[in-house]
Amino acid sequence: MKKLVVPSLLLFTITLLSSCELVEGIFKAGVWTGIIVVVLIIALVIWLLGKVFGGRRN
């Protein structure tokens, strides 16, 4: 059950965001702000995937 929470939340968030609205918001905020936001989102996704699939196992 615990393993389904993160992917379900991620899928729910992706379906709510329209890519056109996301790109429009990024360019309104400015290119550098957009680049920083995109890098942070990618880092967050990689971190979450690492926690879900890789994580430390004792």
N, C-alpha and C positions, 0 to 999 in steps of 0.2 A: 504494500500500500504506500509506503514511504517513497519508494522509487517512482511512483506515478505522479506524485504531487508536482515536482519541478517540470517535467515534460508537459504535463497538462496545463500548468500555469503559463509556460512559454508558448504553447500552441494557442491558448486563449488570448494572450497578448498580441501575438502575430496576426490573428484573425481580426482583431479590433482595429489595428492600425492599417490604414490604406497607404500604400507606398507613395502615391502622389502627394498625399497630405504630409507625409514625413519629409519628402524631398523639398516641398514648398516651405515647410517650417525651417528646414536646415538653411536654405538659401536666404530666407528672410533674416535669420539670425546672423548670417555672415559666413563666409567660406571657412575661416579658421575655426570659428566656433563649431561649425558643422564637422570639420575634420576631427576635432577633439572629441566631439560627441560620438562619432562613428567609431573611433579607435577605442573609446571607453566601452561602448556597447559590444564590440568584438571581443575585447578583453574579458568582459563580464560573461559573455556566452562561452568562451573557452574555459574560463574558471568554473562555470556551472557544469559544463560537460565533463570536465576533469573530476569534479566532486561526484557526479552521478555515476560515471562509467569507470573512472580510474581510481580515484581516492586511495588513501593509505589503508591497507588491510593489515590488521594485527593478527 
